[in-house]
Structure formats: C-alpha cells, structure tokens
Amino acid sequence: MKTRRKRFFLCVVLVLVFGLPLVSAAAHDDQVTEETIDAAVKRAMTLFEVPGMAMSVVHDGEVIYSKGFGVRKIGANDTVDSDTLFQIASVSKAFTAASLALLVDEGKLDWEDRVIDYLPDFCMYDPWVTREFTIRDLLTHRSGLGLGAGDLLFWPAGNTSVDEVIRAMRYLKPVSSFRSKFDYDNLMYVIAGEVVVEVSGMPYADFVESRLFAPLGMSDCRASSSHSKGISNRATPHLLIDGELQVTSSSESDLMAPAGGIQCSAAAMTHWLQMWLSGGEQREKQGPEGQPLISPEQIRELLGPVTLFPTRDLMKENAGSHMSAYALGWGVSSFYGRPIYSHSGGLWGMTTFTAFLPEDGLAVFASNNQMTAAPRAVVFEILDQFLGGDQDWIKLHHDEVNARHQKADQAVAEAAEERRADSRPSLSLEAYVGTYRDPWYGDIFIELVDDGLRFRSARTLQLAGPLEHFQFDTFIVRWTDRQLMADAYVSFSLTPEGLIDRIAMKAVSPATDFSYDFHDLDLHRVRESE
C-alpha cells in the first residue's frame, strides 16, 4: 500500500504541475500496431525526403518492433532492414559513459578523479580548471568552452590525432565559467575515450565491443569506422542540396568514435535499450558471476541529471517538458509528466534519435541516412501513440525545421542587403596572400589564383574555395565542395602600419552546423621569421 500511495501522490503532483494526465502506456499499447508504426515511419520518410530508415521498439522487456524501410543508397536496389548498420553519431556518447562506469565498478577509477591523473598532458586554458577537471566533467558539457569548440579538428574529416586534440584544449578560450553553463561539446568525449584506453589498456573500440557489445549480444555493432570496413549491409549517407537528394561521403573516423563514431543496427540497439529498461541487467546474458553488466549504483550515476540546459519550445508547448538536463551520455527531461531519457545524433548525411521511458518500460530507436529530424519526429510520434496523446509530432518537427531555415535565410538576405556594395578592399589582393596560423587548428593559406583569392586548409582538404568580396576587408569563402553548406565570412584586420595581421571567421548562415566553429579560430599571419 505504501508504494501505491506514493505513486498516487506523484500522479497528483505531476497533474498539478504540468496540467497533463498521467496515463499508463499499457492502457494504450493495444492501439499501437505494426501498421500504425509503419504508417508513421513512411509518412516521416516522405515529408523529410529520407532514402532509408530503420526503427525498433522495446516494451515491457520485449522487442515488439524492429524493421527497415527504403534503400541504403539511392540508385541502388539494396534495401534497409533491421540489421542494416547506421552511424548512430552522438548516441555513441552513452556507450563511452557506460564504458567508464564499468571501470568505476571495477574500482579502477572514480567519477571525481582528476583527468590529469590519467592523462598528464591534459591542459585547459585556465590552470585552475585543468587541476580541478574530473572524469565526470568530461561527460557533462560544462567545461566553460563554447558550443562545439574545436570541432573543426575533425569536422569535416581532417588529419587529426588524439594527441593533437589534447594539445588543442589549452588554446581554446572559455566563454563561461567552469561548471556554470551547458555548451555541447565533442572533444571532451574524445578525451574520455582516451581515459578508457589509458585505464583499461585496450583500444577504445576493442573495449566497447568486448565489454559492452559482446555481453549484450550486439553482434551487428562496430565501435569504430575501421572495424566496420568490409560490412556490406551499411547505410550510405545522403544530403538534400538545392532540392536534390545526393549521396555524400562519410565523415566517420576512428578519432571521433567515443563522441560519435559507433555504428549499429536497429535490431542490435534493442539489446542496449533492454539493458537500460532493466536497470543495467541483461535479459539473457549476465556479467561475471551472474551480476548485472553495470551495477544499479552506476546506472543511477549515469542517469542522474548534472547540467541544466534550456528546453526546446516545441517540447514545452506540446509535451509539458519544463526542465531539461544532461546526465552522463544521456539527456534528461519529462514527456507528458513522466521522466524521459534521450539522445540525438547527427553525422554528415545521417541522423539518429533514441529515447526511453523507464516508468512505462518503453524505448524507441530510429536512424536514417539523411540529414533530417525524421528520427526524432518518429520516436516522439511512437511514444505519443503508446501514451494515448494526440500530437502530430512528425508535422511539428517538420514545421520547426522549416521555420528555422526560413529565419536563417532571412538573416542571410538581410546581411546581403545591408552590406556596403560600393566598398573595396583596403589593399591589393596580393597583400592578403600568405599563411595564417591558429594555435589549436593549424595553418590555412590565402592564395592568389586566376586574379582572385582562394582559401585552403592544411588540416582539412575539403575546406578550400574562392574568396568573394563582401565589403571592406571582409570576404566570403564559397567552399568548392557545395555539400558542406557552410560558407563563411573571412575578415582581415590590419596593423596600424597598414599590414594584414589577422583573420577572423564566422559562418554566413545561422543554420550552419555548430561543428563548423570558424568563430573559434584566431588566425594570425605567419611572418618569415616564424
């Protein structure tokens, strides 16, 4: 009776706070059928122009749905099924956090241990932050760095090593106080993966595959791009460029595996979701001596909210989600008055979303081979079906995306209208030619080609293209690879003597992916003596 009274009290509180009725998923799961899920997936694929998609649903410990739709690659006949591998991108972060939890369970490290005790070369811009930075801090997006700081080291794919990532941290300037603000980052997860390597003595991918995938029966998953080579049943990434669906190259690399490089099928992900719904246990295979794979204590650590972040208006208005936080590899919020744990993932030409409602024993995973919000939209649509809601989450997400792009397009158009079209560069074009160096990113070259300036990166071959004069000493680099969708302002500054001194950069469109952190570059001209 005591438990029943507690549940009743919780229901009353949530109804009063959120104004939403709490309904058990069990009361509505008879209304969710294979046909209703099929219809939702197909509608999302049509609306978002998705070539291929895979989805799975776990309820009350059982896999009730696991299916693929469409094709792995346009122009080919290879269809997507539940065993097709997709890049799950940042959904990988939960696997990195779980890997560290395994090591905590073994007594090999603690969440409050300092990073420098395992990686002595780790160094932040502020020495005090370096000294205080813990393993937990690596996973909670509260480092003080800006959104996506340093992502240009591997986005688009560049020739960067883990050692270079660690070295870069000391040059990235904070935008907020340590542990005071949420700003999503990827580099910290790359470093977290290196902690796994240092403590376990195993390569990151080998550790994840042997300590997580194998015990859970996730045979279709690979923890790095190099481990997935030779597998034919893999989805190919696509982009929508000027209304045309195009195949694109993959941005996957072994470097980014701990932050977003894992590849899994929808069928394999059901085992992962079953573990979370069971509180760390495995349905068929157990850990050593029959123990849960991850202890209940560490499951609580992994799912405990740490860093608050703003809730999206779409979720506030349609699901009563008024609090959001980041735990360790998972986002935490509420959905119709019940706790929800979720994470999205996006890589070049592929996106993923997964969520689970522990109180309802319900979990959903979706991935597609296009840069769309379709997986997120479908997951919420299916959760809504189970909970008896009446929102059209597919349309809501589609409208949100359209509104964001319209706003961005308007901002670009306004900037073009306000520019001083009659202005000219301060100096001759030859004066801008040279090598410019950023302490964490490296060198870029401004070259004179066919009477025009051209930008070229030493680290990232794709970042190359002509400079188009915008106004005064600001140009726009139009990347030759138009699939990048990330043209950027290149602004030159002069010394009092009238010589070119530095370059500042900024994405032209507000809709540019945050991993193009051009604004974090501080490019100074390299003199002959340097």
Secondary structure, DSSP 8 states (H G I E B T S, - for coil): -HHHHHHHHHHHHHHHHH------GGGTGGG--HHHHHHHHHHHHHHHT-SEEEEEEEETTEEEEEEEEEBSSTTS--B--TT-BEE-GGGGHHHHHHHHHHHHHTTS--TTSBGGGT-TT---SSHHHHHH-BHHHHTTT-SS--TTTTGGGTSS--S--HHHHHHHGGGS--SS-TTTS----SHHHHHHHHHHHHHHSS-HHHHHIIIIIHHHT-TT-BSSHHHHTT-SSB---EEEETTEEEE------STTHHHH--EE-HHHHHHHHHHHHTTS--SS--SGGG--SS-HHHHHHHHS--EE----HHHHHHH-----EE-SSSEEEEETTEEEEEEEEEETTEEEEEEEEGGGTEEEEEEESSSSSHHHHHHHHHHHHHHT----HHHHHHHHHHHHHHHHHHHHHHHHHHS-TT---SS-GGGG-EEEEETTTEEEEEEEETTEEEEEESS-TT-EEEEEEEETTEEEE--SSGGG---EEEEEEE-TTS-EEEEEEEESSTTS-TT--GGG--EEE--TT-
